[in-house]
Amino acid sequence: LMTGHSTATITNNIDKIRQMIGSQVQDTHQKIGGLDIIVEIDESLFGRVKYHRGKPVKGVWVIGGVERTHDRRIF
């Protein structure tokens, strides 16, 4: 890897970051959107293909949204 760290180290750090973000989202009960406020929502499937050929292997669906306001609140 170009980072100089092992795959296991990177995976562990990503898991820790994911847990911290998840805890923050659960602790925040702030709603987004409202009357005349547009919220953009998108979803993406993250996976990979073997040897850059064929159908993608099982992946993870990620969904997110952002307000189109100056605050740009996200979920």
C-alpha positions as CSV (number, residue, x, y, z in Angstrom):
1,L,0.0,0.0,0.0
2,M,1.1,3.5,-0.7
3,T,0.5,4.6,2.9
4,G,3.1,2.3,4.3
5,H,0.6,0.7,6.7
6,S,-0.8,-2.8,6.5
7,T,-4.2,-3.6,5.2
8,A,-5.2,-4.7,8.7
9,T,-4.1,-1.4,10.2
10,I,-6.1,0.6,7.7
11,T,-9.2,-1.6,8.1
12,N,-9.0,-1.2,11.9
13,N,-8.7,2.6,11.6
14,I,-11.6,2.8,9.1
15,D,-13.8,0.7,11.5
16,K,-13.0,3.0,14.4
17,I,-13.8,6.1,12.3
18,R,-17.1,4.4,11.2
19,Q,-18.0,3.7,14.8
20,M,-17.2,7.3,15.8
21,I,-19.4,8.7,13.0
22,G,-22.2,6.3,13.8
23,S,-22.1,7.3,17.5
24,Q,-22.2,11.0,16.5
25,V,-25.2,10.5,14.2
26,Q,-27.1,8.5,16.9
27,D,-26.4,11.2,19.5
28,T,-27.6,14.0,17.2
29,H,-31.3,14.3,17.1
30,Q,-31.4,17.3,14.8
31,K,-33.8,17.0,11.9
32,I,-32.9,18.2,8.5
33,G,-35.2,19.7,5.8
34,G,-38.5,21.4,6.4
35,L,-40.8,23.7,4.6
36,D,-39.2,25.2,1.5
37,I,-35.8,23.5,2.3
38,I,-34.5,21.1,-0.3
39,V,-32.6,18.0,0.8
40,E,-30.5,16.1,-1.8
41,I,-30.4,12.4,-1.1
42,D,-28.3,9.9,-3.0
43,E,-27.3,6.2,-2.7
44,S,-24.3,4.3,-3.9
45,L,-23.2,0.7,-4.0
46,F,-19.6,0.2,-3.0
47,G,-18.1,-3.1,-4.1
48,R,-15.4,-4.3,-6.4
49,V,-15.0,-6.6,-9.4
50,K,-12.5,-9.4,-9.5
51,Y,-9.6,-8.9,-11.9
52,H,-11.6,-5.9,-13.4
53,R,-14.0,-8.3,-15.1
54,G,-17.5,-9.6,-14.7
55,K,-20.3,-8.6,-12.3
56,P,-19.5,-6.7,-9.1
57,V,-19.1,-8.8,-6.0
58,K,-21.4,-8.1,-3.1
59,G,-21.0,-4.6,-1.9
60,V,-22.4,-2.2,0.7
61,W,-25.2,0.3,0.0
62,V,-24.5,3.8,1.4
63,I,-27.2,6.5,1.6
64,G,-26.7,10.1,2.5
65,G,-28.3,13.5,2.2
66,V,-27.4,17.2,2.5
67,E,-29.6,20.3,2.9
68,R,-29.3,22.9,0.2
69,T,-28.9,25.7,2.8
70,H,-26.0,27.7,4.2
71,D,-25.8,25.3,7.1
72,R,-25.4,22.3,4.8
73,R,-26.6,19.8,7.5
74,I,-26.0,16.2,6.5
75,F,-27.0,12.7,7.4
